[in-house]
Amino acid sequence: MTLQTIRFRIRPDGRVEEQVKGLKGASCQKLTAALEARLGAVVSSAPTEDHYAAVGRQRQLQTASLGQFS
């Protein structure tokens, strides 16, 4: 099992940066939604490679399934 971490950086001006590692796909957004609601408005968001890794795997599975019926 991959280690799952959430790292917070609190800037001097009060901004909070959050980085999630070890979660695939949109599961990181589900995990952090409650935290973000309490911290304030999300100014920006950028998916990491972990987010796209799950999406790519899903597409590979769909392609393989479709290929069997061709």
PQR file with spaces between the fields and no chain letter, atoms N, CA, C, O and H, PARSE charges and radii, in Angstrom:
ATOM       1  N    MET     1       0.841   -1.181    0.000 -0.4000 1.5000
ATOM       2  CA   MET     1       0.000    0.000    0.000 -0.0000 2.0000
ATOM       3  C    MET     1       0.886    1.245    0.000  0.5500 1.7000
ATOM       4  O    MET     1       1.874    1.312    0.731 -0.5500 1.4000
ATOM       5  N    THR     2       0.531    2.212   -0.812 -0.4000 1.5000
ATOM       6  CA   THR     2       1.280    3.452   -0.924 -0.0000 2.0000
ATOM       7  C    THR     2       0.980    4.368    0.261  0.5500 1.7000
ATOM       8  O    THR     2      -0.158    4.457    0.722 -0.5500 1.4000
ATOM       9  H    THR     2      -0.272    2.158   -1.406  0.4000 1.0000
ATOM      10  N    LEU     3       2.011    5.040    0.741 -0.4000 1.5000
ATOM      11  CA   LEU     3       1.837    6.004    1.823 -0.0000 2.0000
ATOM      12  C    LEU     3       1.034    7.192    1.311  0.5500 1.7000
ATOM      13  O    LEU     3       1.356    7.758    0.266 -0.5500 1.4000
ATOM      14  H    LEU     3       2.936    4.968    0.367  0.4000 1.0000
ATOM      15  N    GLN     4       0.002    7.567    2.035 -0.4000 1.5000
ATOM      16  CA   GLN     4      -0.842    8.699    1.668 -0.0000 2.0000
ATOM      17  C    GLN     4      -0.563    9.837    2.631  0.5500 1.7000
ATOM      18  O    GLN     4      -0.637    9.665    3.848 -0.5500 1.4000
ATOM      19  H    GLN     4      -0.259    7.107    2.883  0.4000 1.0000
ATOM      20  N    THR     5      -0.241   11.009    2.080 -0.4000 1.5000
ATOM      21  CA   THR     5       0.085   12.152    2.927 -0.0000 2.0000
ATOM      22  C    THR     5      -0.608   13.415    2.424  0.5500 1.7000
ATOM      23  O    THR     5      -0.875   13.573    1.233 -0.5500 1.4000
ATOM      24  H    THR     5      -0.181   11.149    1.091  0.4000 1.0000
ATOM      25  N    ILE     6      -0.889   14.302    3.367 -0.4000 1.5000
ATOM      26  CA   ILE     6      -1.351   15.653    3.049 -0.0000 2.0000
ATOM      27  C    ILE     6      -0.351   16.594    3.696  0.5500 1.7000
ATOM      28  O    ILE     6      -0.106   16.519    4.900 -0.5500 1.4000
ATOM      29  H    ILE     6      -0.673   14.173    4.334  0.4000 1.0000
ATOM      30  N    ARG     7       0.216   17.468    2.904 -0.4000 1.5000
ATOM      31  CA   ARG     7       1.205   18.426    3.414 -0.0000 2.0000
ATOM      32  C    ARG     7       0.615   19.833    3.303  0.5500 1.7000
ATOM      33  O    ARG     7       0.096   20.221    2.256 -0.5500 1.4000
ATOM      34  H    ARG     7       0.017   17.528    1.926  0.4000 1.0000
ATOM      35  N    PHE     8       0.703   20.588    4.399 -0.4000 1.5000
ATOM      36  CA   PHE     8       0.213   21.962    4.420 -0.0000 2.0000
ATOM      37  C    PHE     8       1.391   22.911    4.579  0.5500 1.7000
ATOM      38  O    PHE     8       2.321   22.648    5.341 -0.5500 1.4000
ATOM      39  H    PHE     8       1.124   20.273    5.249  0.4000 1.0000
ATOM      40  N    ARG     9       1.336   24.010    3.854 -0.4000 1.5000
ATOM      41  CA   ARG     9       2.319   25.085    4.011 -0.0000 2.0000
ATOM      42  C    ARG     9       1.516   26.356    4.290  0.5500 1.7000
ATOM      43  O    ARG     9       0.677   26.759    3.485 -0.5500 1.4000
ATOM      44  H    ARG     9       0.581   24.224    3.235  0.4000 1.0000
ATOM      45  N    ILE    10       1.780   26.976    5.428 -0.4000 1.5000
ATOM      46  CA   ILE    10       1.080   28.205    5.799 -0.0000 2.0000
ATOM      47  C    ILE    10       2.026   29.369    5.537  0.5500 1.7000
ATOM      48  O    ILE    10       3.084   29.480    6.157 -0.5500 1.4000
ATOM      49  H    ILE    10       2.462   26.649    6.082  0.4000 1.0000
ATOM      50  N    ARG    11       1.635   30.220    4.623 -0.4000 1.5000
ATOM      51  CA   ARG    11       2.448   31.369    4.216 -0.0000 2.0000
ATOM      52  C    ARG    11       2.290   32.522    5.213  0.5500 1.7000
ATOM      53  O    ARG    11       1.286   32.594    5.922 -0.5500 1.4000
ATOM      54  H    ARG    11       0.776   30.130    4.120  0.4000 1.0000
ATOM      55  N    PRO    12       3.278   33.423    5.271 -0.5600 1.5000
ATOM      56  CA   PRO    12       3.195   34.568    6.184  0.2800 2.0000
ATOM      57  C    PRO    12       1.956   35.441    5.959  0.5500 1.7000
ATOM      58  O    PRO    12       1.459   36.069    6.893 -0.5500 1.4000
ATOM      59  N    ASP    13       1.460   35.478    4.719 -0.4000 1.5000
ATOM      60  CA   ASP    13       0.279   36.299    4.436 -0.0000 2.0000
ATOM      61  C    ASP    13      -1.035   35.575    4.746  0.5500 1.7000
ATOM      62  O    ASP    13      -2.111   36.116    4.492 -0.5500 1.4000
ATOM      63  H    ASP    13       1.863   34.968    3.960  0.4000 1.0000
ATOM      64  N    GLY    14      -0.956   34.347    5.297 -0.4000 1.5000
ATOM      65  CA   GLY    14      -2.146   33.606    5.697 -0.0000 2.0000
ATOM      66  C    GLY    14      -2.635   32.580    4.691  0.5500 1.7000
ATOM      67  O    GLY    14      -3.514   31.777    5.004 -0.5500 1.4000
ATOM      68  H    GLY    14      -0.082   33.907    5.504  0.4000 1.0000
ATOM      69  N    ARG    15      -2.079   32.597    3.488 -0.4000 1.5000
ATOM      70  CA   ARG    15      -2.477   31.587    2.505 -0.0000 2.0000
ATOM      71  C    ARG    15      -2.024   30.206    2.960  0.5500 1.7000
ATOM      72  O    ARG    15      -0.957   30.057    3.556 -0.5500 1.4000
ATOM      73  H    ARG    15      -1.365   33.250    3.234  0.4000 1.0000
ATOM      74  N    VAL    16      -2.833   29.211    2.678 -0.4000 1.5000
ATOM      75  CA   VAL    16      -2.509   27.830    3.021 -0.0000 2.0000
ATOM      76  C    VAL    16      -2.396   27.035    1.727  0.5500 1.7000
ATOM      77  O    VAL    16      -3.326   27.015    0.921 -0.5500 1.4000
ATOM      78  H    VAL    16      -3.700   29.332    2.194  0.4000 1.0000
ATOM      79  N    GLU    17      -1.262   26.386    1.533 -0.4000 1.5000
ATOM      80  CA   GLU    17      -1.065   25.518    0.376 -0.0000 2.0000
ATOM      81  C    GLU    17      -1.158   24.076    0.852  0.5500 1.7000
ATOM      82  O    GLU    17      -0.640   23.716    1.909 -0.5500 1.4000
ATOM      83  H    GLU    17      -0.506   26.403    2.188  0.4000 1.0000
ATOM      84  N    GLU    18      -1.817   23.276    0.062 -0.4000 1.5000
ATOM      85  CA   GLU    18      -2.059   21.879    0.428 -0.0000 2.0000
ATOM      86  C    GLU    18      -1.565   21.003   -0.717  0.5500 1.7000
ATOM      87  O    GLU    18      -1.833   21.286   -1.885 -0.5500 1.4000
ATOM      88  H    GLU    18      -2.238   23.568   -0.797  0.4000 1.0000
ATOM      89  N    GLN    19      -0.853   19.952   -0.381 -0.4000 1.5000
ATOM      90  CA   GLN    19      -0.364   19.015   -1.392 -0.0000 2.0000
ATOM      91  C    GLN    19      -0.679   17.596   -0.923  0.5500 1.7000
ATOM      92  O    GLN    19      -0.340   17.208    0.195 -0.5500 1.4000
ATOM      93  H    GLN    19      -0.635   19.722    0.567  0.4000 1.0000
ATOM      94  N    VAL    20      -1.331   16.833   -1.793 -0.4000 1.5000
ATOM      95  CA   VAL    20      -1.725   15.461   -1.473 -0.0000 2.0000
ATOM      96  C    VAL    20      -0.863   14.505   -2.289  0.5500 1.7000
ATOM      97  O    VAL    20      -0.694   14.696   -3.493 -0.5500 1.4000
ATOM      98  H    VAL    20      -1.607   17.148   -2.701  0.4000 1.0000
ATOM      99  N    LYS    21      -0.328   13.497   -1.652 -0.4000 1.5000
ATOM     100  CA   LYS    21       0.495   12.482   -2.325 -0.0000 2.0000
ATOM     101  C    LYS    21      -0.038   11.094   -1.995  0.5500 1.7000
ATOM     102  O    LYS    21      -0.515   10.841   -0.889 -0.5500 1.4000
ATOM     103  H    LYS    21      -0.465   13.342   -0.673  0.4000 1.0000
ATOM     104  N    GLY    22       0.051   10.205   -2.972 -0.4000 1.5000
ATOM     105  CA   GLY    22      -0.273    8.803   -2.732 -0.0000 2.0000
ATOM     106  C    GLY    22      -1.713    8.405   -2.996  0.5500 1.7000
ATOM     107  O    GLY    22      -2.083    7.252   -2.778 -0.5500 1.4000
ATOM     108  H    GLY    22       0.438   10.410   -3.871  0.4000 1.0000
ATOM     109  N    LEU    23      -2.531    9.339   -3.460 -0.4000 1.5000
ATOM     110  CA   LEU    23      -3.923    9.025   -3.799 -0.0000 2.0000
ATOM     111  C    LEU    23      -4.098    9.155   -5.303  0.5500 1.7000
ATOM     112  O    LEU    23      -3.573   10.088   -5.910 -0.5500 1.4000
ATOM     113  H    LEU    23      -2.231   10.276   -3.637  0.4000 1.0000
ATOM     114  N    LYS    24      -4.819    8.244   -5.900 -0.4000 1.5000
ATOM     115  CA   LYS    24      -5.014    8.245   -7.342 -0.0000 2.0000
ATOM     116  C    LYS    24      -6.359    8.853   -7.712  0.5500 1.7000
ATOM     117  O    LYS    24      -7.335    8.732   -6.972 -0.5500 1.4000
ATOM     118  H    LYS    24      -5.245    7.486   -5.407  0.4000 1.0000
ATOM     119  N    GLY    25      -6.396    9.499   -8.852 -0.4000 1.5000
ATOM     120  CA   GLY    25      -7.641   10.046   -9.379 -0.0000 2.0000
ATOM     121  C    GLY    25      -8.218   11.147   -8.509  0.5500 1.7000
ATOM     122  O    GLY    25      -7.488   11.882   -7.844 -0.5500 1.4000
ATOM     123  H    GLY    25      -5.603    9.597   -9.454  0.4000 1.0000
ATOM     124  N    ALA    26      -9.529   11.250   -8.525 -0.4000 1.5000
ATOM     125  CA   ALA    26     -10.231   12.315   -7.807 -0.0000 2.0000
ATOM     126  C    ALA    26     -10.381   12.026   -6.313  0.5500 1.7000
ATOM     127  O    ALA    26     -10.979   12.829   -5.598 -0.5500 1.4000
ATOM     128  H    ALA    26     -10.122   10.654   -9.066  0.4000 1.0000
ATOM     129  N    SER    27      -9.863   10.917   -5.832 -0.4000 1.5000
ATOM     130  CA   SER    27     -10.016   10.586   -4.408 -0.0000 2.0000
ATOM     131  C    SER    27      -9.354   11.624   -3.508  0.5500 1.7000
ATOM     132  O    SER    27      -9.782   11.801   -2.368 -0.5500 1.4000
ATOM     133  H    SER    27      -9.377   10.264   -6.413  0.4000 1.0000
ATOM     134  N    CYS    28      -8.321   12.316   -3.991 -0.4000 1.5000
ATOM     135  CA   CYS    28      -7.693   13.357   -3.170 -0.0000 2.0000
ATOM     136  C    CYS    28      -8.655   14.525   -2.972  0.5500 1.7000
ATOM     137  O    CYS    28      -8.673   15.137   -1.904 -0.5500 1.4000
ATOM     138  H    CYS    28      -7.973   12.173   -4.918  0.4000 1.0000
ATOM     139  N    GLN    29      -9.452   14.840   -3.988 -0.4000 1.5000
ATOM     140  CA   GLN    29     -10.429   15.921   -3.850 -0.0000 2.0000
ATOM     141  C    GLN    29     -11.510   15.556   -2.843  0.5500 1.7000
ATOM     142  O    GLN    29     -11.966   16.412   -2.085 -0.5500 1.4000
ATOM     143  H    GLN    29      -9.438   14.343   -4.856  0.4000 1.0000
ATOM     144  N    LYS    30     -11.917   14.310   -2.829 -0.4000 1.5000
ATOM     145  CA   LYS    30     -12.913   13.863   -1.850 -0.0000 2.0000
ATOM     146  C    LYS    30     -12.346   13.951   -0.437  0.5500 1.7000
ATOM     147  O    LYS    30     -13.038   14.352    0.499 -0.5500 1.4000
ATOM     148  H    LYS    30     -11.546   13.614   -3.444  0.4000 1.0000
ATOM     149  N    LEU    31     -11.084   13.574   -0.297 -0.4000 1.5000
ATOM     150  CA   LEU    31     -10.435   13.586    1.012 -0.0000 2.0000
ATOM     151  C    LEU    31     -10.297   14.998    1.572  0.5500 1.7000
ATOM     152  O    LEU    31     -10.500   15.214    2.766 -0.5500 1.4000
ATOM     153  H    LEU    31     -10.522   13.248   -1.058  0.4000 1.0000
ATOM     154  N    THR    32      -9.958   15.947    0.728 -0.4000 1.5000
ATOM     155  CA   THR    32      -9.651   17.295    1.201 -0.0000 2.0000
ATOM     156  C    THR    32     -10.833   18.261    1.170  0.5500 1.7000
ATOM     157  O    THR    32     -10.698   19.394    1.634 -0.5500 1.4000
ATOM     158  H    THR    32      -9.793   15.771   -0.243  0.4000 1.0000
ATOM     159  N    ALA    33     -11.965   17.859    0.648 -0.4000 1.5000
ATOM     160  CA   ALA    33     -13.113   18.767    0.511 -0.0000 2.0000
ATOM     161  C    ALA    33     -13.533   19.383    1.847  0.5500 1.7000
ATOM     162  O    ALA    33     -13.756   20.592    1.918 -0.5500 1.4000
ATOM     163  H    ALA    33     -12.074   16.939    0.271  0.4000 1.0000
ATOM     164  N    ALA    34     -13.642   18.594    2.886 -0.4000 1.5000
ATOM     165  CA   ALA    34     -14.065   19.108    4.194 -0.0000 2.0000
ATOM     166  C    ALA    34     -13.025   20.069    4.771  0.5500 1.7000
ATOM     167  O    ALA    34     -13.377   21.089    5.365 -0.5500 1.4000
ATOM     168  H    ALA    34     -13.460   17.612    2.829  0.4000 1.0000
ATOM     169  N    LEU    35     -11.750   19.742    4.596 -0.4000 1.5000
ATOM     170  CA   LEU    35     -10.687   20.632    5.082 -0.0000 2.0000
ATOM     171  C    LEU    35     -10.735   21.971    4.361  0.5500 1.7000
ATOM     172  O    LEU    35     -10.643   23.027    4.988 -0.5500 1.4000
ATOM     173  H    LEU    35     -11.464   18.914    4.114  0.4000 1.0000
ATOM     174  N    GLU    36     -10.879   21.924    3.048 -0.4000 1.5000
ATOM     175  CA   GLU    36     -10.903   23.151    2.257 -0.0000 2.0000
ATOM     176  C    GLU    36     -12.112   24.012    2.609  0.5500 1.7000
ATOM     177  O    GLU    36     -12.014   25.239    2.612 -0.5500 1.4000
ATOM     178  H    GLU    36     -10.954   21.066    2.538  0.4000 1.0000
ATOM     179  N    ALA    37     -13.236   23.393    2.902 -0.4000 1.5000
ATOM     180  CA   ALA    37     -14.430   24.147    3.286 -0.0000 2.0000
ATOM     181  C    ALA    37     -14.189   24.924    4.579  0.5500 1.7000
ATOM     182  O    ALA    37     -14.717   26.023    4.750 -0.5500 1.4000
ATOM     183  H    ALA    37     -13.315   22.396    2.900  0.4000 1.0000
ATOM     184  N    ARG    38     -13.404   24.366    5.477 -0.4000 1.5000
ATOM     185  CA   ARG    38     -13.122   25.035    6.752 -0.0000 2.0000
ATOM     186  C    ARG    38     -12.000   26.064    6.636  0.5500 1.7000
ATOM     187  O    ARG    38     -11.976   27.042    7.383 -0.5500 1.4000
ATOM     188  H    ARG    38     -12.976   23.474    5.338  0.4000 1.0000
ATOM     189  N    LEU    39     -11.075   25.850    5.706 -0.4000 1.5000
ATOM     190  CA   LEU    39      -9.945   26.764    5.557 -0.0000 2.0000
ATOM     191  C    LEU    39     -10.323   28.036    4.806  0.5500 1.7000
ATOM     192  O    LEU    39      -9.715   29.082    5.029 -0.5500 1.4000
ATOM     193  H    LEU    39     -11.095   25.056    5.098  0.4000 1.0000
ATOM     194  N    GLY    40     -11.305   27.966    3.932 -0.4000 1.5000
ATOM     195  CA   GLY    40     -11.708   29.143    3.162 -0.0000 2.0000
ATOM     196  C    GLY    40     -11.798   28.826    1.682  0.5500 1.7000
ATOM     197  O    GLY    40     -11.806   27.661    1.284 -0.5500 1.4000
ATOM     198  H    GLY    40     -11.799   27.116    3.751  0.4000 1.0000
ATOM     199  N    ALA    41     -11.864   29.864    0.878 -0.4000 1.5000
ATOM     200  CA   ALA    41     -12.033   29.706   -0.569 -0.0000 2.0000
ATOM     201  C    ALA    41     -10.770   29.142   -1.210  0.5500 1.7000
ATOM     202  O    ALA    41      -9.654   29.532   -0.866 -0.5500 1.4000
ATOM     203  H    ALA    41     -11.857   30.810    1.201  0.4000 1.0000
ATOM     204  N    VAL    42     -10.966   28.226   -2.141 -0.4000 1.5000
ATOM     205  CA   VAL    42      -9.848   27.685   -2.914 -0.0000 2.0000
ATOM     206  C    VAL    42      -9.552   28.674   -4.032  0.5500 1.7000
ATOM     207  O    VAL    42     -10.417   28.957   -4.861 -0.5500 1.4000
ATOM     208  H    VAL    42     -11.872   27.910   -2.421  0.4000 1.0000
ATOM     209  N    VAL    43      -8.329   29.200   -4.057 -0.4000 1.5000
ATOM     210  CA   VAL    43      -7.940   30.188   -5.052 -0.0000 2.0000
ATOM     211  C    VAL    43      -7.484   29.507   -6.334  0.5500 1.7000
ATOM     212  O    VAL    43      -7.798   29.970   -7.431 -0.5500 1.4000
ATOM     213  H    VAL    43      -7.627   28.970   -3.384  0.4000 1.0000
ATOM     214  N    SER    44      -6.747   28.411   -6.202 -0.4000 1.5000
ATOM     215  CA   SER    44      -6.298   27.674   -7.382 -0.0000 2.0000
ATOM     216  C    SER    44      -6.107   26.210   -7.018  0.5500 1.7000
ATOM     217  O    SER    44      -5.935   25.849   -5.854 -0.5500 1.4000
ATOM     218  H    SER    44      -6.492   28.035   -5.311  0.4000 1.0000
ATOM     219  N    SER    45      -6.144   25.383   -8.051 -0.4000 1.5000
ATOM     220  CA   SER    45      -5.976   23.950   -7.858 -0.0000 2.0000
ATOM     221  C    SER    45      -5.271   23.390   -9.082  0.5500 1.7000
ATOM     222  O    SER    45      -5.602   23.756  -10.210 -0.5500 1.4000
ATOM     223  H    SER    45      -6.284   25.676   -8.997  0.4000 1.0000
ATOM     224  N    ALA    46      -4.309   22.510   -8.873 -0.4000 1.5000
ATOM     225  CA   ALA    46      -3.576   21.900   -9.980 -0.0000 2.0000
ATOM     226  C    ALA    46      -3.419   20.412   -9.711  0.5500 1.7000
ATOM     227  O    ALA    46      -2.749   20.027   -8.752 -0.5500 1.4000
ATOM     228  H    ALA    46      -4.041   22.213   -7.956  0.4000 1.0000
ATOM     229  N    PRO    47      -4.027   19.567  -10.541 -0.5600 1.5000
ATOM     230  CA   PRO    47      -3.885   18.119  -10.357  0.2800 2.0000
ATOM     231  C    PRO    47      -2.425   17.677  -10.499  0.5500 1.7000
ATOM     232  O    PRO    47      -1.675   18.230  -11.303 -0.5500 1.4000
ATOM     233  N    THR    48      -2.039   16.686   -9.717 -0.4000 1.5000
ATOM     234  CA   THR    48      -0.686   16.144   -9.790 -0.0000 2.0000
ATOM     235  C    THR    48      -0.659   14.924  -10.702  0.5500 1.7000
ATOM     236  O    THR    48      -1.692   14.520  -11.237 -0.5500 1.4000
ATOM     237  H    THR    48      -2.648   16.237   -9.064  0.4000 1.0000
ATOM     238  N    GLU    49       0.502   14.348  -10.874 -0.4000 1.5000
ATOM     239  CA   GLU    49       0.625   13.152  -11.721 -0.0000 2.0000
ATOM     240  C    GLU    49      -0.184   11.979  -11.169  0.5500 1.7000
ATOM     241  O    GLU    49      -0.629   11.127  -11.938 -0.5500 1.4000
ATOM     242  H    GLU    49       1.341   14.676  -10.440  0.4000 1.0000
ATOM     243  N    ASP    50      -0.383   11.918   -9.849 -0.4000 1.5000
ATOM     244  CA   ASP    50      -1.201   10.852   -9.257 -0.0000 2.0000
ATOM     245  C    ASP    50      -2.646   10.922   -9.751  0.5500 1.7000
ATOM     246  O    ASP    50      -3.288    9.892   -9.958 -0.5500 1.4000
ATOM     247  H    ASP    50      -0.021   12.609   -9.224  0.4000 1.0000
ATOM     248  N    HIS    51      -3.146   12.130   -9.936 -0.4000 1.5000
ATOM     249  CA   HIS    51      -4.512   12.298  -10.433 -0.0000 2.0000
ATOM     250  C    HIS    51      -4.644   11.684  -11.827  0.5500 1.7000
ATOM     251  O    HIS    51      -5.599   10.959  -12.103 -0.5500 1.4000
ATOM     252  H    HIS    51      -2.625   12.966   -9.767  0.4000 1.0000
ATOM     253  N    TYR    52      -3.692   11.975  -12.691 -0.4000 1.5000
ATOM     254  CA   TYR    52      -3.752   11.482  -14.064 -0.0000 2.0000
ATOM     255  C    TYR    52      -3.389   10.007  -14.180  0.5500 1.7000
ATOM     256  O    TYR    52      -3.793    9.355  -15.142 -0.5500 1.4000
ATOM     257  H    TYR    52      -2.916   12.564  -12.466  0.4000 1.0000
ATOM     258  N    ALA    53      -2.647    9.473  -13.238 -0.4000 1.5000
ATOM     259  CA   ALA    53      -2.270    8.054  -13.281 -0.0000 2.0000
ATOM     260  C    ALA    53      -3.507    7.170  -13.243  0.5500 1.7000
ATOM     261  O    ALA    53      -3.586    6.187  -13.979 -0.5500 1.4000
ATOM     262  H    ALA    53      -2.319   10.003  -12.456  0.4000 1.0000
ATOM     263  N    ALA    54      -4.454    7.499  -12.412 -0.4000 1.5000
ATOM     264  CA   ALA    54      -5.677    6.700  -12.311 -0.0000 2.0000
ATOM     265  C    ALA    54      -6.534    6.861  -13.554  0.5500 1.7000
ATOM     266  O    ALA    54      -7.144    5.897  -14.017 -0.5500 1.4000
ATOM     267  H    ALA    54      -4.390    8.298  -11.814  0.4000 1.0000
ATOM     268  N    VAL    55      -6.585    8.075  -14.100 -0.4000 1.5000
ATOM     269  CA   VAL    55      -7.364    8.327  -15.308 -0.0000 2.0000
ATOM     270  C    VAL    55      -6.793    7.525  -16.461  0.5500 1.7000
ATOM     271  O    VAL    55      -7.543    6.922  -17.228 -0.5500 1.4000
ATOM     272  H    VAL    55      -6.090    8.858  -13.724  0.4000 1.0000
ATOM     273  N    GLY    56      -5.472    7.510  -16.595 -0.4000 1.5000
ATOM     274  CA   GLY    56      -4.831    6.736  -17.657 -0.0000 2.0000
ATOM     275  C    GLY    56      -5.097    5.254  -17.517  0.5500 1.7000
ATOM     276  O    GLY    56      -5.337    4.578  -18.517 -0.5500 1.4000
ATOM     277  H    GLY    56      -4.862    8.000  -15.971  0.4000 1.0000
ATOM     278  N    ARG    57      -5.063    4.738  -16.319 -0.4000 1.5000
ATOM     279  CA   ARG    57      -5.329    3.323  -16.061 -0.0000 2.0000
ATOM     280  C    ARG    57      -6.770    2.990  -16.422  0.5500 1.7000
ATOM     281  O    ARG    57      -7.037    1.932  -16.992 -0.5500 1.4000
ATOM     282  H    ARG    57      -4.869    5.287  -15.506  0.4000 1.0000
ATOM     283  N    GLN    58      -7.698    3.881  -16.097 -0.4000 1.5000
ATOM     284  CA   GLN    58      -9.101    3.663  -16.419 -0.0000 2.0000
ATOM     285  C    GLN    58      -9.287    3.595  -17.933  0.5500 1.7000
ATOM     286  O    GLN    58     -10.017    2.737  -18.429 -0.5500 1.4000
ATOM     287  H    GLN    58      -7.481    4.740  -15.634  0.4000 1.0000
ATOM     288  N    ARG    59      -8.637    4.487  -18.664 -0.4000 1.5000
ATOM     289  CA   ARG    59      -8.740    4.485  -20.123 -0.0000 2.0000
ATOM     290  C    ARG    59      -8.159    3.209  -20.704  0.5500 1.7000
ATOM     291  O    ARG    59      -8.715    2.660  -21.655 -0.5500 1.4000
ATOM     292  H    ARG    59      -8.044    5.185  -18.261  0.4000 1.0000
ATOM     293  N    GLN    60      -7.052    2.724  -20.152 -0.4000 1.5000
ATOM     294  CA   GLN    60      -6.450    1.483  -20.636 -0.0000 2.0000
ATOM     295  C    GLN    60      -7.421    0.324  -20.457  0.5500 1.7000
ATOM     296  O    GLN    60      -7.564   -0.511  -21.350 -0.5500 1.4000
ATOM     297  H    GLN    60      -6.600    3.170  -19.380  0.4000 1.0000
ATOM     298  N    LEU    61      -8.086    0.268  -19.315 -0.4000 1.5000
ATOM     299  CA   LEU    61      -9.042   -0.807  -19.063 -0.0000 2.0000
ATOM     300  C    LEU    61     -10.229   -0.723  -20.017  0.5500 1.7000
ATOM     301  O    LEU    61     -10.690   -1.747  -20.522 -0.5500 1.4000
ATOM     302  H    LEU    61      -7.971    0.946  -18.589  0.4000 1.0000
ATOM     303  N    GLN    62     -10.725    0.482  -20.267 -0.4000 1.5000
ATOM     304  CA   GLN    62     -11.842    0.650  -21.186 -0.0000 2.0000
ATOM     305  C    GLN    62     -11.441    0.245  -22.597  0.5500 1.7000
ATOM     306  O    GLN    62     -12.208   -0.425  -23.289 -0.5500 1.4000
ATOM     307  H    GLN    62     -10.350    1.313  -19.857  0.4000 1.0000
ATOM     308  N    THR    63     -10.263    0.637  -23.025 -0.4000 1.5000
ATOM     309  CA   THR    63      -9.782    0.292  -24.353 -0.0000 2.0000
ATOM     310  C    THR    63      -9.636   -1.214  -24.489  0.5500 1.7000
ATOM     311  O    THR    63     -10.023   -1.788  -25.507 -0.5500 1.4000
ATOM     312  H    THR    63      -9.640    1.180  -22.463  0.4000 1.0000
ATOM     313  N    ALA    64      -9.084   -1.853  -23.476 -0.4000 1.5000
ATOM     314  CA   ALA    64      -8.911   -3.302  -23.511 -0.0000 2.0000
ATOM     315  C    ALA    64     -10.265   -4.000  -23.588  0.5500 1.7000
ATOM     316  O    ALA    64     -10.414   -4.976  -24.324 -0.5500 1.4000
ATOM     317  H    ALA    64      -8.769   -1.387  -22.650  0.4000 1.0000
ATOM     318  N    SER    65     -11.233   -3.522  -22.852 -0.4000 1.5000
ATOM     319  CA   SER    65     -12.562   -4.129  -22.873 -0.0000 2.0000
ATOM     320  C    SER    65     -13.216   -3.958  -24.233  0.5500 1.7000
ATOM     321  O    SER    65     -13.835   -4.893  -24.742 -0.5500 1.4000
ATOM     322  H    SER    65     -11.111   -2.730  -22.255  0.4000 1.0000
ATOM     323  N    LEU    66     -13.089   -2.784  -24.825 -0.4000 1.5000
ATOM     324  CA   LEU    66     -13.680   -2.541  -26.134 -0.0000 2.0000
ATOM     325  C    LEU    66     -12.982   -3.363  -27.202  0.5500 1.7000
ATOM     326  O    LEU    66     -13.624   -3.840  -28.138 -0.5500 1.4000
ATOM     327  H    LEU    66     -12.586   -2.025  -24.412  0.4000 1.0000
ATOM     328  N    GLY    67     -11.676   -3.533  -27.070 -0.4000 1.5000
ATOM     329  CA   GLY    67     -10.904   -4.286  -28.048 -0.0000 2.0000
ATOM     330  C    GLY    67     -11.308   -5.751  -28.123  0.5500 1.7000
ATOM     331  O    GLY    67     -11.157   -6.369  -29.177 -0.5500 1.4000
ATOM     332  H    GLY    67     -11.155   -3.146  -26.309  0.4000 1.0000
ATOM     333  N    GLN    68     -11.808   -6.314  -27.056 -0.4000 1.5000
ATOM     334  CA   GLN    68     -12.209   -7.719  -27.035 -0.0000 2.0000
ATOM     335  C    GLN    68     -13.427   -7.974  -27.908  0.5500 1.7000
ATOM     336  O    GLN    68     -13.626   -9.091  -28.385 -0.5500 1.4000
ATOM     337  H    GLN    68     -11.931   -5.811  -26.200  0.4000 1.0000
ATOM     338  N    PHE    69     -14.246   -6.944  -28.121 -0.4000 1.5000
ATOM     339  CA   PHE    69     -15.474   -7.117  -28.889 -0.0000 2.0000
ATOM     340  C    PHE    69     -15.289   -6.787  -30.362  0.5500 1.7000
ATOM     341  O    PHE    69     -16.218   -6.969  -31.148 -0.5500 1.4000
ATOM     342  H    PHE    69     -14.084   -6.036  -27.733  0.4000 1.0000
ATOM     343  N    SER    70     -14.128   -6.311  -30.752 -0.4000 1.5000
ATOM     344  CA   SER    70     -13.894   -5.914  -32.147 -0.0000 2.0000
ATOM     345  C    SER    70     -13.718   -7.113  -33.034  0.5500 1.7000
ATOM     346  O    SER    70     -13.512   -6.965  -34.238 -0.5500 1.4000
ATOM     347  H    SER    70     -13.373   -6.163  -30.113  0.4000 1.0000
